[in-house]
Amino acid sequence: MALVQIENVSKIYQTGEVEVAALSDINLAIEKSAFVSFVGPSGSGKTTMLNLIGCLDKPSSGRILVNGKQVDLFSRKKKAAFRGEVIGFIFQSFNLFPVLTAYENIEYPLIMIKNEPAQKRAEMVMDVLESVGMLDQKDKFPDQLSGGQKQRVAVARALVTRPKLVMADEPTANLDKASSLNIIRLMRELKDKFSTTFIFSTHDPRIMDEAEITYTLVDGKLS
């Protein structure tokens, strides 16, 4: 069974009296341990697609299955619990807590979502810190790190709960070319190490070639 199954999915937003079709009749399947990119111009529906798969929004029609569960039927509370168990997120603006160290930022979901005991948390955090090459930076605060280092911490935080799926919306948008390629290649390495499926969006042609599978969205439709 595919990890993600999208069946006849459409998403319509209502703006006053105007209906805007963000996605129109999308069908696709994404397998386990895949490295998938959604590409297309701004406004093509990339972020909407990631929000639907990531259980942050619900479709206007059609159905979405993630890890064998029809998530579009979930309540808000059940979606939140499911995200905590199954999905990790990487943001283009890093979204690190400025008052927490790199170590503490990565540890945070293990306390708030997983409620892991202290010794287990330490083992899990140190493992992902080593995986992203940030062990020597673990005690630094975000404002002491470069953009590329912040994103490495963000990647580690997304992976520390051992999710089956990681969603990344424009994860390299605020990075220079070298850092962007390093982050994408790091994500591919971690995909292989942890057997995690990565789904990310981008409009950067330098990054598109790094994906194993690419879906192109234009005006809310696969092309």
N, CA, C and O of each residue as an XYZ file, in Angstrom:
892
protein
N       0.836     -1.204      0.000
C       0.000      0.000      0.000
C       0.872      1.256      0.000
O       1.868      1.321      0.720
N       0.501      2.242     -0.800
C       1.227      3.509     -0.845
C       1.130      4.222      0.503
O       0.131      4.087      1.210
N       2.172      4.983      0.857
C       2.125      5.745      2.096
C       1.104      6.878      1.992
O       0.383      7.163      2.948
N       1.049      7.519      0.826
C       0.093      8.604      0.583
C      -0.721      8.275     -0.663
O      -0.165      7.967     -1.717
N      -2.025      8.344     -0.534
C      -2.917      8.096     -1.665
C      -3.878      9.285     -1.797
O      -4.643      9.583     -0.881
N      -3.823      9.952     -2.945
C      -4.693     11.093     -3.224
C      -5.702     10.666     -4.295
O      -5.311     10.253     -5.387
N      -6.978     10.765     -3.988
C      -8.005     10.274     -4.907
C      -9.034     11.356     -5.209
O      -9.820     11.742     -4.344
N      -9.019     11.842     -6.454
C     -10.005     12.814     -6.947
C     -10.146     14.025     -6.028
O     -11.254     14.471     -5.729
N      -9.004     14.546     -5.587
C      -9.009     15.624     -4.599
C      -9.068     16.993     -5.267
O      -8.299     17.295     -6.179
N      -9.992     17.802     -4.795
C     -10.088     19.207     -5.190
C     -10.149     20.058     -3.926
O     -10.642     19.617     -2.888
N      -9.646     21.274     -4.030
C      -9.718     22.216     -2.922
C     -10.141     23.576     -3.454
O      -9.463     24.165     -4.295
N     -11.270     24.068     -2.954
C     -11.822     25.354     -3.384
C     -11.870     26.283     -2.190
O     -12.383     25.925     -1.130
N     -11.328     27.487     -2.371
C     -11.396     28.512     -1.338
C     -12.444     29.550     -1.728
O     -12.572     29.914     -2.897
N     -13.177     30.012     -0.745
C     -14.197     31.033     -0.976
C     -13.640     32.379     -0.540
O     -13.306     32.565      0.630
N     -13.538     33.308     -1.464
C     -13.095     34.667     -1.171
C     -14.233     35.621     -1.500
O     -14.420     36.019     -2.650
N     -14.987     35.978     -0.470
C     -16.200     36.755     -0.718
C     -17.184     35.916     -1.520
O     -17.580     34.833     -1.091
N     -17.575     36.416     -2.674
C     -18.477     35.663     -3.535
C     -17.726     34.900     -4.626
O     -18.339     34.264     -5.484
N     -16.410     34.968     -4.585
C     -15.597     34.334     -5.625
C     -15.027     33.010     -5.120
O     -14.493     32.938     -4.013
N     -15.145     31.966     -5.935
C     -14.552     30.680     -5.628
C     -13.227     30.536     -6.377
O     -13.152     30.787     -7.580
N     -12.189     30.131     -5.654
C     -10.869     29.935     -6.239
C     -10.509     28.463     -6.113
O     -10.444     27.926     -5.007
N     -10.275     27.813     -7.249
C      -9.896     26.399     -7.242
C      -8.391     26.282     -7.076
O      -7.639     26.491     -8.029
N      -7.947     25.949     -5.866
C      -6.515     25.790     -5.608
C      -5.999     24.477     -6.168
O      -4.866     24.403     -6.643
N      -6.834     23.431     -6.114
C      -6.500     22.121     -6.674
C      -7.729     21.543     -7.352
O      -8.849     21.709     -6.867
N      -7.519     20.859     -8.482
C      -8.643     20.330     -9.250
C      -8.418     18.865     -9.613
O      -7.558     18.544    -10.433
N      -9.198     17.984     -8.996
C      -9.267     16.568     -9.352
C      -7.880     15.915     -9.443
O      -7.485     15.408    -10.493
N      -7.154     15.941     -8.320
C      -5.801     15.392     -8.266
C      -5.847     13.908     -7.880
O      -6.544     13.514     -6.945
N      -5.091     13.105     -8.621
C      -4.921     11.692     -8.302
C      -3.434     11.356     -8.346
O      -2.766     11.614     -9.348
N      -2.915     10.781     -7.259
C      -1.519     10.334     -7.259
C      -1.279      9.444     -6.053
O      -2.069      9.422     -5.109
N      -0.178      8.713     -6.101
C       0.233      7.861     -4.993
C       1.717      8.053     -4.737
O       2.503      8.172     -5.677
N       2.100      8.083     -3.473
C       3.492      8.249     -3.068
C       3.867      7.075     -2.178
O       3.213      6.806     -1.171
N       4.930      6.381     -2.566
C       5.325      5.172     -1.859
C       6.181      5.491     -0.628
O       6.640      6.619     -0.447
N       6.379      4.482      0.202
C       7.227      4.624      1.378
C       8.682      4.862      0.962
O       9.144      4.353     -0.059
N       9.382      5.640      1.770
C      10.797      5.955      1.559
C      11.045      6.621      0.204
O      12.062      6.375     -0.444
N      10.100      7.466     -0.214
C      10.236      8.209     -1.475
C      10.793      9.602     -1.191
O      10.746     10.084     -0.060
N      11.323     10.242     -2.240
C      11.856     11.603     -2.139
C      11.198     12.403     -3.253
O      11.635     12.364     -4.403
N      10.145     13.128     -2.900
C       9.201     13.664     -3.883
C       9.157     15.183     -3.811
O       9.143     15.766     -2.727
N       9.136     15.819     -4.983
C       9.032     17.269     -5.062
C       7.782     17.672     -5.839
O       7.462     17.088     -6.875
N       7.088     18.673     -5.323
C       6.034     19.358     -6.076
C       6.607     20.680     -6.562
O       7.083     21.490     -5.767
N       6.558     20.891     -7.857
C       7.122     22.107     -8.439
C       6.034     22.843     -9.211
O       4.993     22.282     -9.552
N       6.311     24.117     -9.475
C       5.373     24.943    -10.208
C       5.492     26.383     -9.761
O       6.104     26.662     -8.730
N       4.917     27.301    -10.517
C       5.007     28.723    -10.178
C       4.209     29.049     -8.918
O       3.406     28.238     -8.457
N       4.433     30.226     -8.372
C       3.665     30.684     -7.219
C       2.176     30.665     -7.559
O       1.765     31.090     -8.639
N       1.376     30.162     -6.612
C      -0.062     30.095     -6.833
C      -0.523     28.867     -7.582
O      -1.693     28.772     -7.953
N       0.383     27.915     -7.815
C       0.024     26.728     -8.602
C      -0.666     25.657     -7.769
O      -1.251     24.725     -8.321
N      -0.603     25.781     -6.429
C      -1.257     24.804     -5.566
C      -0.299     23.950     -4.753
O      -0.730     23.018     -4.076
N       1.009     24.255     -4.809
C       2.001     23.431     -4.113
C       1.769     23.416     -2.600
O       1.707     22.353     -1.982
N       1.644     24.595     -2.020
C       1.469     24.670     -0.571
C       0.148     24.043     -0.150
O       0.079     23.369      0.878
N      -0.893     24.260     -0.934
C      -2.184     23.635     -0.630
C      -2.060     22.116     -0.621
O      -2.608     21.453      0.259
N      -1.347     21.568     -1.588
C      -1.147     20.121     -1.648
C      -0.422     19.622     -0.408
O      -0.826     18.622      0.185
N       0.649     20.310     -0.007
C       1.388     19.893      1.176
C       0.531     20.019      2.434
O       0.604     19.168      3.320
N      -0.269     21.060      2.518
C      -1.136     21.232      3.684
C      -2.174     20.119      3.789
O      -2.504     19.678      4.890
N      -2.682     19.669      2.662
C      -3.661     18.584      2.676
C      -3.012     17.267      3.097
O      -3.540     16.553      3.949
N      -1.865     16.951      2.495
C      -1.175     15.706      2.855
C      -0.725     15.752      4.311
O      -0.750     14.733      5.002
N      -0.316     16.924      4.779
C       0.168     17.084      6.147
C      -0.929     17.239      7.178
O      -0.642     17.507      8.344
N      -2.180     17.075      6.777
C      -3.329     17.135      7.699
C      -3.480     18.509      8.357
O      -3.957     18.617      9.487
N      -3.067     19.559      7.634
C      -3.254     20.921      8.117
C      -4.498     21.557      7.504
O      -4.913     22.638      7.921
N      -5.088     20.896      6.524
C      -6.287     21.384      5.842
C      -7.061     20.171      5.355
O      -6.555     19.050      5.415
N      -8.265     20.377      4.880
C      -9.057     19.260      4.369
C      -9.551     19.587      2.966
O      -9.796     20.754      2.662
N      -9.700     18.592      2.112
C     -10.129     18.849      0.735
C     -11.603     19.224      0.660
O     -12.385     18.903      1.554
N     -11.966     19.902     -0.411
C     -13.381     20.196     -0.663
C     -14.100     18.954     -1.172
O     -15.296     18.779     -0.939
N     -13.359     18.090     -1.874
C     -13.906     16.816     -2.351
C     -12.764     15.832     -2.553
O     -11.597     16.222     -2.597
N     -13.105     14.562     -2.675
C     -12.105     13.522     -2.815
C     -11.660     13.011     -1.464
O     -12.188     13.429     -0.434
N     -10.685     12.103     -1.460
C     -10.207     11.569     -0.191
C      -8.692     11.425     -0.193
O      -8.061     11.272     -1.239
N      -8.121     11.480      1.022
C      -6.683     11.426      1.225
C      -6.385     10.360      2.263
O      -6.913     10.394      3.375
N      -5.532      9.410      1.889
C      -5.091      8.387      2.822
C      -3.600      8.563      3.089
O      -2.804      8.674      2.158
N      -3.234      8.588      4.355
C      -1.834      8.671      4.775
C      -1.586      7.538      5.759
O      -2.277      7.415      6.770
N      -0.593      6.712      5.451
C      -0.268      5.561      6.298
C      -1.499      4.679      6.533
O      -1.690      4.134      7.620
N      -2.324      4.551      5.498
C      -3.490      3.676      5.560
C      -4.711      4.270      6.232
O      -5.722      3.582      6.375
N      -4.651      5.524      6.650
C      -5.778      6.170      7.327
C      -6.378      7.255      6.441
O      -5.648      8.028      5.820
N      -7.703      7.313      6.382
C      -8.358      8.357      5.600
C      -8.414      9.626      6.438
O      -9.354      9.842      7.203
N      -7.404     10.450      6.283
C      -7.198     11.582      7.191
C      -8.189     12.717      6.965
O      -8.400     13.537      7.859
N      -8.804     12.778      5.777
C      -9.766     13.862      5.547
C     -11.021     13.706      6.404
O     -11.800     14.651      6.524
N     -11.228     12.544      6.993
C     -12.378     12.304      7.872
C     -12.063     12.601      9.333
O     -12.965     12.598     10.171
N     -10.799     12.855      9.648
C     -10.395     13.060     11.034
C     -10.933     14.371     11.596
O     -11.091     15.345     10.861
N     -11.212     14.395     12.891
C     -11.503     15.635     13.604
C     -10.218     16.429     13.764
O      -9.128     15.905     13.534
N     -10.339     17.679     14.154
C      -9.143     18.509     14.352
C      -8.222     17.897     15.410
O      -7.003     17.882     15.243
N      -8.808     17.395     16.494
C      -8.017     16.798     17.563
C      -7.301     15.541     17.081
O      -6.132     15.322     17.401
N      -8.008     14.717     16.310
C      -7.408     13.485     15.810
C      -6.312     13.787     14.795
O      -5.303     13.083     14.743
N      -6.503     14.840     13.979
C      -5.455     15.238     13.033
C      -4.187     15.649     13.769
O      -3.083     15.283     13.366
N      -4.347     16.411     14.852
C      -3.188     16.868     15.614
C      -2.418     15.678     16.188
O      -1.188     15.646     16.139
N      -3.144     14.707     16.730
C      -2.495     13.523     17.290
C      -1.805     12.716     16.191
O      -0.706     12.200     16.393
N      -2.448     12.609     15.036
C      -1.879     11.865     13.914
C      -0.603     12.533     13.412
O       0.387     11.854     13.141
N      -0.621     13.863     13.288
C       0.584     14.584     12.866
C       1.731     14.307     13.827
O       2.863     14.086     13.398
N       1.445     14.318     15.119
C       2.488     14.092     16.102
C       3.104     12.712     16.008
O       4.285     12.536     16.307
N       2.321     11.738     15.597
C       2.796     10.360     15.518
C       3.460     10.028     14.188
O       4.403      9.238     14.147
N       2.973     10.626     13.096
C       3.330     10.140     11.758
C       4.098     11.144     10.910
O       4.866     10.739     10.037
N       3.912     12.460     11.143
C       4.404     13.479     10.213
C       5.335     14.460     10.911
O       5.066     14.905     12.027
N       6.443     14.794     10.235
C       7.326     15.859     10.667
C       7.257     17.015      9.677
O       6.892     16.817      8.519
N       7.606     18.221     10.124
C       7.517     19.404      9.271
C       8.834     20.185      9.298
O       9.474     20.336     10.339
N       9.215     20.676      8.106
C      10.363     21.567      7.961
C       9.858     22.840      7.295
O       9.195     22.779      6.260
N      10.170     23.997      7.884
C       9.645     25.275      7.398
C      10.755     26.111      6.767
O      11.917     26.025      7.164
N      10.375     26.924      5.773
C      11.384     27.748      5.105
C      11.960     28.812      6.026
O      13.088     29.262      5.827
N      11.184     29.223      7.045
C      11.668     30.246      7.981
C      12.238     29.623      9.249
O      12.449     30.317     10.244
N      12.486     28.322      9.216
C      13.127     27.544     10.274
C      12.212     27.291     11.485
O      12.131     26.170     11.986
N      11.516     28.360     11.951
C      10.584     28.244     13.084
C      11.232     27.640     14.332
O      10.620     26.833     15.032
N      12.472     28.040     14.599
C      13.139     27.612     15.825
C      12.797     28.570     16.960
O      12.579     29.761     16.735
N      12.753     28.041     18.179
C      12.503     28.890     19.343
C      13.791     29.631     19.688
O      14.800     28.990     19.984
N      13.785     30.967     19.659
C      15.031     31.716     19.862
C      15.629     31.553     21.254
O      16.834     31.730     21.429
N      14.797     31.213     22.262
C      15.298     31.112     23.639
C      15.770     29.699     23.969
O      16.219     29.442     25.087
N      15.673     28.775     23.001
C      16.124     27.403     23.216
C      17.380     27.134     22.390
O      17.531     27.667     21.290
N      18.267     26.317     22.915
C      19.456     25.915     22.170
C      19.053     24.968     21.037
O      17.907     24.524     20.958
N      20.012     24.670     20.169
C      19.754     23.703     19.099
C      19.275     22.379     19.690
O      18.299     21.798     19.215
N      19.961     21.909     20.720
C      19.583     20.659     21.392
C      18.143     20.759     21.899
O      17.342     19.855     21.665
N      17.813     21.842     22.584
C      16.493     21.982     23.196
C      15.395     22.118     22.145
O      14.281     21.635     22.349
N      15.700     22.772     21.017
C      14.731     22.876     19.931
C      14.386     21.485     19.385
O      13.224     21.188     19.109
N      15.401     20.646     19.234
C      15.181     19.299     18.715
C      14.447     18.438     19.741
O      13.616     17.604     19.381
N      14.755     18.643     20.999
C      14.140     17.855     22.077
C      12.663     18.196     22.274
O      11.889     17.368     22.754
N      12.282     19.403     21.908
C      10.945     19.927     22.232
C       9.797     18.987     21.831
O       8.936     18.716     22.668
N       9.744     18.477     20.587
C       8.617     17.588     20.248
C       8.615     16.275     21.021
O       7.562     15.659     21.181
N       9.772     15.839     21.500
C       9.814     14.613     22.297
C       9.183     14.825     23.663
O       8.680     13.882     24.273
N       9.208     16.069     24.147
C       8.570     16.404     25.424
C       7.079     16.664     25.226
O       6.243     16.146     25.966
N       6.756     17.482     24.209
C       5.375     17.953     24.036
C       4.484     16.940     23.324
O       3.280     16.885     23.574
N       5.074     16.137     22.436
C       4.255     15.222     21.628
C       4.429     13.777     22.063
O       3.447     13.063     22.269
N       5.677     13.343     22.204
C       5.951     11.942     22.504
C       5.998     11.641     24.000
O       5.760     10.506     24.414
N       6.304     12.651     24.808
C       6.411     12.467     26.263
C       7.402     11.358     26.607
O       7.135     10.501     27.449
N       8.546     11.396     25.937
C       9.573     10.397     26.173
C      10.334     10.704     27.472
O      10.498     11.872     27.823
N      10.799      9.673     28.187
C      11.610      9.910     29.393
C      12.939     10.573     29.039
O      13.380     10.516     27.891
N      13.570     11.200     30.021
C      14.748     12.035     29.787
C      15.888     11.283     29.113
O      16.479     11.791     28.160
N      16.205     10.090     29.585
C      17.333      9.350     29.008
C      17.069      8.982     27.558
O      17.968      9.077     26.723
N      15.846      8.563     27.247
C      15.497      8.215     25.864
C      15.541      9.458     24.982
O      15.996      9.393     23.841
N      15.067     10.594     25.508
C      15.125     11.846     24.747
C      16.556     12.185     24.386
O      16.851     12.542     23.246
N      17.447     12.073     25.361
C      18.850     12.417     25.125
C      19.452     11.543     24.036
O      20.179     12.041     23.176
N      19.159     10.254     24.062
C      19.675      9.344     23.046
C      19.155      9.712     21.663
O      19.918      9.722     20.697
N      17.866     10.013     21.562
C      17.254     10.323     20.271
C      17.769     11.645     19.715
O      18.033     11.759     18.518
N      17.912     12.653     20.591
C      18.392     13.964     20.149
C      19.846     13.881     19.685
O      20.195     14.429     18.639
N      20.677     13.214     20.440
C      22.087     13.103     20.065
C      22.254     12.329     18.760
O      23.151     12.624     17.971
N      21.398     11.348     18.533
C      21.466     10.574     17.296
C      21.185     11.447     16.083
O      21.921     11.394     15.098
N      20.126     12.252     16.145
C      19.814     13.084     14.971
C      20.785     14.248     14.844
O      21.078     14.682     13.730
N      21.290     14.764     15.960
C      22.317     15.811     15.886
C      23.545     15.301     15.138
O      24.117     16.008     14.309
N      23.939     14.079     15.437
C      25.071     13.487     14.730
C      24.735     13.274     13.255
O      25.587     13.475     12.390
N      23.499     12.867     12.967
C      23.089     12.594     11.594
C      23.134     13.841     10.721
O      23.444     13.756      9.533
N      22.825     15.007     11.305
C      22.824     16.254     10.523
C      24.131     17.034     10.696
O      24.250     18.157     10.207
N      25.102     16.450     11.382
C      26.403     17.097     11.526
C      26.408     18.328     12.405
O      27.130     19.287     12.134
N      25.592     18.308     13.475
C      25.469     19.488     14.330
C      25.803     19.204     15.793
O      25.424     19.985     16.666
N      26.492     18.124     16.077
C      26.831     17.805     17.469
C      27.633     18.924     18.125
O      27.412     19.250     19.292
N      28.556     19.506     17.381
C      29.423     20.533     17.957
C      28.722     21.884     18.108
O      29.294     22.819     18.668
N      27.487     21.990     17.612
C      26.731     23.240     17.698
C      25.511     23.109     18.608
O      24.671     24.007     18.652
N      25.411     22.008     19.327
C      24.171     21.681     20.041
C      23.803     22.678     21.132
O      22.624     22.816     21.458
N      24.779     23.375     21.703
C      24.500     24.288     22.806
C      24.349     25.742     22.360
O      24.223     26.646     23.187
N      24.364     25.951     21.056
C      24.215     27.311     20.544
C      22.741     27.655     20.340
O      21.909     26.786     20.082
N      22.444     28.954     20.463
C      21.088     29.446     20.218
C      20.938     29.781     18.732
O      21.938     29.999     18.048
N      19.702     29.826     18.225
C      19.495     30.074     16.790
C      20.211     31.301     16.246
O      20.709     31.270     15.120
N      20.276     32.396     17.031
C      20.922     33.601     16.503
C      22.443     33.471     16.435
O      23.127     34.370     15.947
N      22.967     32.348     16.927
C      24.403     32.078     16.828
C      24.721     31.128     15.664
O      25.877     30.754     15.466
N      23.699     30.742     14.902
C      23.863     29.782     13.816
C      23.631     30.440     12.461
O      22.885     31.413     12.353
N      24.277     29.902     11.428
C      24.027     30.367     10.061
C      22.680     29.833      9.580
O      22.064     28.988     10.230
N      22.231     30.342      8.425
C      20.967     29.858      7.869
C      20.998     28.361      7.603
O      20.045     27.650      7.921
N      22.090     27.885      7.021
C      22.205     26.464      6.742
C      22.215     25.626      8.008
O      21.641     24.538      8.038
N      22.867     26.127      9.059
C      22.896     25.405     10.333
C      21.508     25.384     10.972
O      21.094     24.366     11.527
N      20.789     26.505     10.896
C      19.425     26.537     11.435
C      18.544     25.504     10.740
O      17.747     24.823     11.386
N      18.692     25.390      9.409
C      17.861     24.438      8.697
C      18.256     23.003      9.028
O      17.403     22.115      9.032
N      19.519     22.767      9.302
C      19.936     21.427      9.752
C      19.271     21.081     11.089
O      18.837     19.948     11.297
N      19.195     22.052     11.978
C      18.502     21.838     13.252
C      17.023     21.569     12.999
O      16.424     20.702     13.635
N      16.437     22.318     12.066
C      15.020     22.120     11.743
C      14.771     20.726     11.161
O      13.761     20.091     11.461
N      15.697     20.263     10.334
C      15.591     18.902      9.779
C      15.683     17.876     10.903
O      14.909     16.920     10.943
N      16.628     18.076     11.812
C      16.779     17.156     12.936
C      15.526     17.137     13.802
O      15.089     16.075     14.244
N      14.953     18.299     14.044
C      13.719     18.367     14.848
C      12.578     17.614     14.171
O      11.790     16.946     14.840
N      12.487     17.722     12.842
C      11.431     17.021     12.111
C      11.600     15.514     12.178
O      10.620     14.771     12.135
N      12.846     15.064     12.284
C      13.137     13.629     12.246
C      13.213     12.965     13.614
O      13.158     11.739     13.704
N      13.338     13.749     14.677
C      13.634     13.164     15.981
C      12.515     12.263     16.483
O      12.779     11.350     17.265
N      11.279     12.487     16.063
C      10.164     11.644     16.500
C      10.024     10.388     15.648
O       9.106      9.593     15.849
N      10.942     10.210     14.690
C      10.929      9.073     13.763
C       9.622      9.011     12.963
O       8.950      7.980     12.964
N       9.261     10.095     12.288
C       8.027     10.090     11.504
C       8.165      9.236     10.250
O       9.274      9.007      9.766
N       7.061      8.777      9.738
C       7.068      8.047      8.471
C       7.142      9.008      7.293
O       7.565      8.631      6.200
N       6.723     10.267      7.524
C       6.601     11.251      6.453
C       7.074     12.604      6.954
O       6.710     13.021      8.053
N       7.891     13.301      6.148
C       8.324     14.664      6.462
C       7.876     15.593      5.339
O       8.147     15.341      4.166
N       7.188     16.669      5.712
C       6.707     17.668      4.760
C       7.603     18.905      4.849
O       7.889     19.386      5.945
N       8.042     19.416      3.706
C       8.936     20.580      3.687
C       8.470     21.550      2.604
O       8.619     21.274      1.414
N       7.909     22.678      3.014
C       7.394     23.684      2.082
C       8.489     24.716      1.812
O       8.815     25.528      2.677
N       9.053     24.675      0.604
C      10.138     25.584      0.215
C      11.257     25.598      1.270
O      11.595     26.664      1.785
N      11.832     24.441      1.595
C      12.804     24.394      2.691
C      14.108     25.125      2.418
O      14.885     25.361      3.343
N      14.366     25.489      1.156
C      15.627     26.159      0.833
C      15.428     27.610      0.402
O      16.368     28.246     -0.075
N      14.221     28.137      0.565
C      13.912     29.464      0.031
C      14.765     30.572      0.646
O      15.052     31.572     -0.013
N      15.169     30.402      1.901
C      15.944     31.446      2.578
C      17.434     31.125      2.668
O      18.158     31.698      3.482
N      17.882     30.189      1.809
C      19.282     29.776      1.843
C      19.986     30.115      0.529
O      19.342     30.242     -0.512
N      21.311     30.260      0.584
C      22.071     30.460     -0.644
C      22.170     29.145     -1.405
O      21.745     28.102     -0.909
N      22.729     29.194     -2.606
C      22.751     28.016     -3.470
C      23.477     26.843     -2.821
O      22.974     25.720     -2.822
N      24.655     27.103     -2.270
C      25.437     26.012     -1.684
C      24.705     25.378     -0.509
O      24.656     24.154     -0.391
N      24.135     26.210      0.361
C      23.404     25.689      1.520
C      22.157     24.933      1.081
O      21.806     23.913      1.673
N      21.489     25.433      0.043
C      20.283     24.781     -0.467
C      20.585     23.363     -0.929
O      19.884     22.421     -0.560
N      21.624     23.215     -1.731
C      21.991     21.895     -2.238
C      22.436     20.977     -1.103
O      22.131     19.784     -1.108
N      23.153     21.531     -0.135
C      23.596     20.721      1.003
C      22.409     20.196      1.803
O      22.402     19.040      2.224
N      21.398     21.055      2.015
C      20.224     20.638      2.793
C      19.436     19.565      2.058
O      19.027     18.575      2.664
N      19.217     19.751      0.747
C      18.467     18.763     -0.022
C      19.210     17.425     -0.049
O      18.596     16.370      0.111
N      20.512     17.467     -0.248
C      21.287     16.226     -0.270
C      21.326     15.562      1.110
O      21.339     14.336      1.217
N      21.347     16.382      2.159
C      21.264     15.842      3.509
C      19.926     15.132      3.715
O      19.875     14.046      4.292
N      18.853     15.746      3.243
C      17.536     15.137      3.370
C      17.484     13.787      2.648
O      16.872     12.838      3.137
N      18.126     13.711      1.487
C      18.155     12.433      0.755
C      18.917     11.369      1.542
O      18.495     10.215      1.602
N      20.033     11.759      2.140
C      20.806     10.811      2.942
C      19.981     10.310      4.128
O      19.997      9.122      4.448
N      19.265     11.221      4.771
C      18.475     10.846      5.938
C      17.257     10.023      5.539
O      16.788      9.183      6.306
N      16.752     10.269      4.344
C      15.662      9.428      3.820
C      16.109      7.982      3.762
O      15.364      7.077      4.140
N      17.327      7.763      3.287
C      17.848      6.405      3.196
C      18.149      5.828      4.577
O      17.901      4.647      4.822
N      18.678      6.650      5.476
C      19.047      6.155      6.812
C      17.827      5.765      7.627
O      17.825      4.726      8.287
N      16.775      6.603      7.585
C      15.611      6.384      8.444
C      14.401      5.810      7.701
O      13.350      5.594      8.304
N      14.545      5.560      6.378
C      13.428      5.063      5.547
C      12.208      5.980      5.657
O      11.069      5.521      5.728
N      12.476      7.271      5.670
C      11.428      8.285      5.777
C      11.085      8.821      4.398
O      11.969      9.038      3.569
N       9.802      9.033      4.156
C       9.372      9.687      2.917
C       9.458     11.202      3.095
O       8.926     11.747      4.062
N      10.125     11.874      2.169
C      10.206     13.336      2.172
C       9.364     13.870      1.016
O       9.509     13.427     -0.124
N       8.493     14.814      1.314
C       7.725     15.512      0.286
C       8.005     16.999      0.461
O       7.745     17.565      1.522
N       8.535     17.629     -0.582
C       8.834     19.053     -0.459
C       8.361     19.801     -1.699
O       8.175     19.218     -2.767
N       8.174     21.086     -1.531
C       7.798     21.945     -2.655
C       8.948     22.884     -2.958
O       9.726     23.243     -2.074
N       9.044     23.276     -4.218
C      10.079     24.234     -4.607
C       9.733     24.831     -5.966
O       9.030     24.217     -6.769
N      10.232     26.025     -6.205
C      10.203     26.570     -7.566
C      11.632     26.881     -8.018
O      11.850     27.586     -9.003
N      12.599     26.335     -7.270
C      14.012     26.565     -7.554
C      14.518     25.461     -8.487
O      14.598     24.305     -8.071
N      14.864     25.791     -9.746
C      15.315     24.761    -10.682
C      16.601     24.068    -10.250
O      16.876     22.951    -10.688
N      17.400     24.720     -9.386
C      18.634     24.094     -8.901
C      18.319     22.899     -8.007
O      19.125     21.975     -7.889
N      17.161     22.920     -7.388
C      16.788     21.888     -6.424
C      15.972     20.773     -7.077
O      15.985     19.634     -6.610
N      15.260     21.103     -8.160
C      14.352     20.130     -8.764
C      15.047     18.840     -9.167
O      14.482     17.754     -9.034
N      16.282     18.962     -9.662
C      17.003     17.779    -10.149
C      17.366     16.810     -9.032
O      17.699     15.656     -9.300
N      17.307     17.263     -7.788
C      17.669     16.403     -6.667
C      16.540     15.452     -6.279
O      16.779     14.466     -5.582
N      15.321     15.731     -6.719
C      14.184     14.874     -6.369
C      14.225     13.576     -7.162
O      14.684     13.551     -8.304
N      13.745     12.504     -6.553
C      13.634     11.228     -7.254
C      12.356     11.194     -8.105
O      12.327     10.599     -9.182
N      11.310     11.842     -7.599
C      10.023     11.922     -8.300
C       9.565     13.369     -8.250
O       9.594     13.988     -7.187
N       9.147     13.911     -9.370
C       8.689     15.299     -9.426
C       7.285     15.367    -10.010
O       7.006     14.800    -11.066
N       6.402     16.077     -9.295
C       5.068     16.376     -9.793
C       4.987     17.867    -10.084
O       5.360     18.686     -9.244
N       4.509     18.217    -11.249
C       4.378     19.610    -11.630
C       2.925     20.048    -11.534
O       2.036     19.424    -12.113
N       2.698     21.121    -10.800
C       1.365     21.693    -10.661
C       1.293     23.020    -11.413
O       2.171     23.872    -11.274
N       0.245     23.183    -12.206
C      -0.023     24.433    -12.911
C      -1.502     24.733    -12.751
O      -2.353     23.946    -13.166
N      -1.805     25.885    -12.143
C      -3.200     26.284    -11.932
C      -4.015     25.198    -11.237
O      -5.172     24.956    -11.579
N      -3.389     24.549    -10.255
C      -4.113     23.570     -9.459
C      -4.287     22.208    -10.089
O      -5.013     21.368     -9.558
N      -3.622     21.969    -11.233
C      -3.754     20.687    -11.899
C      -2.377     20.085    -12.151
O      -1.404     20.802    -12.382
N      -2.314     18.760    -12.102
C      -1.073     18.081    -12.457
C      -0.859     18.160    -13.949
O      -1.782     17.922    -14.727
N       0.366     18.498    -14.359
C       0.629     18.615    -15.790
C       1.824     17.747    -16.186
O       2.201     17.713    -17.357
